[in-house]
């Protein structure tokens, strides 16, 4: 198993995954991936899971807009009392 950044070449196989899971319409995937694949500065993160060279799954993540600045600047990284290192 290998997890890596999604590429244009993954779209067809990932659409088959979507057709089998009905997570959302597979026809939507190319547009959803568009910004990530065309903009190197995109905040989107798309990862593909492959087994024996075949794409078998994916995940999507993006930084949470509302969490920006939620940790007071008085604490250094990993020093906030509510965080467990």
Backbone as a ProteinNet text record, in pm:
[ID]
protein_1_A
[PRIMARY]
XXXXXXXXXXXXXXXXXXXXXXXXXXXXXXXXXXXXXXXXXXXXXXXXXXXXXXXXXXXXXXXXXXXXXXXXXXXXXXXXXXXXX
[TERTIARY]
85.2	0	89.5	50.8	124.8	25.1	56.6	-25.5	57.8	0.9	73.9	-23.1	32.1	-51.1	-126.7	-249.3	-332.9	-283.8	-290.3	-251.4	-367.1	-352.4	-453.5	-476.7	-369.2	-377.9	-465.9	-493.7	-574.3	-724.3	-764.2	-906.1	-995.6	-963.3	-1049.7	-1067	-957.8	-965.8	-1042.8	-1022.6	-1094.8	-1242.7	-1276.2	-1418.1	-1481.5	-1407.6	-1459.3	-1479.9	-1387	-1404.1	-1532.4	-1553.6	-1674.3	-1800.3	-1796.9	-1913.5	-1947.6	-1845.2	-1868.1	-1910.6	-1880.6	-1912.2	-2028.7	-2059	-2167.1	-2146.3	-2020.9	-1990.9	-2044.6	-2018.4	-2078.3	-2067.1	-2130.3	-2129.4	-1987.8	-1944	-1807.2	-1780.2	-1885	-1869.1	-1821.1	-1839.2	-1798.3	-1647.7	-1582.2	-1443	-1345.4	-1349.3	-1252.4	-1259	-1378.9	-1392.4	-1344.3	-1373.1	-1330.2	-1178.4	-1112.1	-966.1	-899.5	-976.2	-921.3	-825.7	-865.2	-780.8	-653.1	-662.6	-546.3	-446.4	-497.4	-409.1	-350	-416.6	-369.1	-298.8	-310.9	-254.9	-159.9	-31.2	68.9	53.9	-13.6	-33.1	-166.4	-239.7	-369	-352.7	-445.5	-446.7	-508.5	-577.2	-638.7	-531.8	-566.8	-479.7	-562	-520.2	-582.7	-477.2	-506	-414.4	-482.4	-402.8	-452.1	-383.5	-461.7	-409.1	-402.7	-285.5	-273.4	-221.6	-268.5	-225.3	-182.9	-63.2	-8.1	-18.6	2.9	1.3	-136.4	-242.2	-379.2	-440	-498.1	-564.7	-689.9	-697.9	-810	-886.5	-837.4	-905.3	-841.1	-905.8	-853.3	-901.3	-836.7	-885.8	-862.4	-939.3	-933.6	-926.9	-844	-835.7	-804.7	-843.5	-815.1	-803.7	-715	-705.9	-840.6	-874.3	-999.9	-987.2	-1069.7	-1065.2	-1094.8	-1188.9	-1229.6	-1128.8	-1034.1	-936	-813	-800.9	-685.4	-681	-572.7	-557.1	-626.5	-676.6	-748.6	-656.8	-530.8	-435.3	-363.9	-374	-311	-162.1	-113.9	26.9	119.3	65.4	147.6	209.2	151.3	202.9	284.3	395.5	475.8	414.3	465	413.8	421.1	310.2	305.6	302.5	295.5	298	161.6	58.9	-75.1	-120.4	-172.6	-207.9	-317.4	-394.7	-500.9	-456.8	-332.1	-283.1	-197.5	-207.3	-126.2	-20.9	104.2	212.9	231.2
-117.5	0	123.4	222.5	347.6	463.4	567	688.5	800.5	870.7	975.9	1082.3	1191.6	1298.2	1246.3	1290.1	1252.6	1323	1253.2	1308.2	1296.6	1363.4	1352.5	1206.9	1128.6	989.1	904.8	952	877.4	894.4	995.4	1032.8	916.7	848.6	740.2	630.5	586.2	480.9	528.9	654.2	706.3	722.9	751.2	756.4	618.1	514.5	378	349.4	397	382.7	452.4	573.7	648.4	578.5	521.8	449.3	330.9	270.3	156	193	315.1	355.9	452.6	521.5	620.3	732.9	765.4	876.4	1006.7	1029.6	1138.3	1099.6	1174.2	1140.6	1149	1042.4	1037.6	1144.6	1190.4	1294.9	1426.9	1443.3	1565.5	1570	1454.6	1446.4	1533.1	1531.6	1615.2	1763.2	1817.4	1958.3	1979.9	1883.6	1896.7	1895.4	1817.1	1807.6	1921	1992.9	2093.6	2192.1	2255.2	2353.6	2292.3	2176.1	2107.9	2071.2	2021.4	1975.6	2088.8	2203.9	2313	2425.3	2429.1	2540	2486.5	2506.5	2457.5	2521.9	2637.6	2706.6	2673.4	2577.4	2539.1	2486.1	2523.4	2470.2	2331.2	2290.1	2158.2	2049.9	1939.8	1822.9	1703.8	1644.4	1523	1414.2	1304.5	1191.1	1068.3	986.7	862.3	745.5	644.2	519.1	421	360.3	261.8	130.1	23	-112	-179.2	-229.7	-293.2	-201.2	-70.9	25.9	71	23.6	60.1	152.1	263.4	354.1	285.8	275.8	206.7	294.8	416.6	505.8	642.7	737.1	872.9	942.2	1053.7	1139.6	1284.6	1371.7	1514.8	1587.8	1690.7	1774.1	1916.8	2009.5	2151.3	2214.3	2311.8	2377.7	2438.2	2425.2	2480.4	2631.2	2703.3	2849.5	2908.2	2851	2907.4	2879.2	2788.1	2755.7	2846	2924.1	3012.4	3110.1	3108.7	3198	3150.2	3027	2977.3	2952.9	2926.5	2903.8	3036	3087.9	3216.9	3218.8	3331	3345.5	3336.1	3350.1	3344.5	3206.5	3105.9	2970.1	2937.1	2871.8	2824	2696.1	2648	2524	2410	2342.8	2229.2	2264.5	2396.2	2436.2	2473.8	2474.2	2509.9	2406.7	2449.8	2354.9	2256.3	2289.9	2199	2098.9	2104	2013	1903.9	1787.7	1675.2	1651.3	1650.3	1629.7	1483.8
0	0	0	-78	-88.3	-86.2	-10.6	-6.6	-66.1	-162.6	-233.7	-282	-332	-387.6	-509.9	-522.3	-635.7	-761.8	-874.8	-1004.1	-1103.1	-1217.8	-1324.2	-1362.1	-1362.5	-1404.3	-1312	-1191.1	-1094	-1113.8	-1186.9	-1191.9	-1233.2	-1339.2	-1387.9	-1283.6	-1222.7	-1120.8	-998.5	-959.4	-842.5	-871.7	-996.2	-1032.4	-1018.1	-1049	-1029	-880.9	-797.3	-652.5	-609.8	-659.3	-623.5	-671.6	-791.4	-842.3	-753	-692.3	-604.6	-464.4	-422	-284.7	-275.5	-385.8	-389.7	-287.9	-259.3	-168.9	-226	-353.8	-431.3	-577.6	-665.7	-807.7	-864.1	-928.1	-979.5	-1085	-1152.3	-1253.5	-1191.9	-1061.3	-992.3	-964.3	-963.7	-919.7	-1000.6	-1134.2	-1206.9	-1168.2	-1152.6	-1112.1	-969.1	-882	-742.8	-731.8	-814.6	-814.1	-891.2	-971.1	-1061.5	-997.6	-888.4	-821.6	-768.1	-708.1	-652.5	-761.7	-873.7	-980.1	-1063	-1065.6	-1151.5	-1076.1	-944	-866.4	-759.3	-779.4	-683.7	-546.6	-538.7	-411.1	-345.3	-399.8	-344.2	-202.1	-113.6	22.6	29	-78.5	-82.7	-75.6	-12.1	-7.2	-55.5	-164	-216.4	-217.5	-152.4	-146.8	-206.5	-272.9	-331.4	-263.1	-231.2	-178	-294.2	-313	-419.5	-363.3	-422.3	-387.8	-517.3	-518.8	-639.2	-761.3	-738.9	-848	-891.9	-825.1	-860.9	-755.6	-799.9	-707.1	-653	-518.4	-455.1	-356.4	-333	-240	-241.6	-174.3	-170.1	-43.9	-12.8	94.5	53.8	114.6	87.3	220.2	226.3	346.3	304.1	387.9	366.9	505.5	521.6	652.6	693.3	819.5	872.2	885.8	811.9	811.8	949.6	1021.5	1150.3	1261.6	1238.6	1341.8	1334.7	1229.3	1215.5	1332	1407.3	1520.8	1647.3	1647.8	1765	1884	1860.3	1968.7	1996.9	2118	2148.6	2118.7	2070.3	2033.6	2154.9	2275.7	2396.6	2416.2	2352.2	2365	2241.4	2259.1	2147.4	2092.5	1979	1922.2	2023.6	2044.3	2135.4	2282.3	2317.4	2457.8	2513.2	2429.7	2477	2578.9	2695	2801.8	2761.7	2660.5	2617.8	2514.7	2472.2	2369.9	2432.4	2378.3	2422.7	2315.6	2353.7	2255.5	2227.3
[MASK]
+++++++++++++++++++++++++++++++++++++++++++++++++++++++++++++++++++++++++++++++++++++

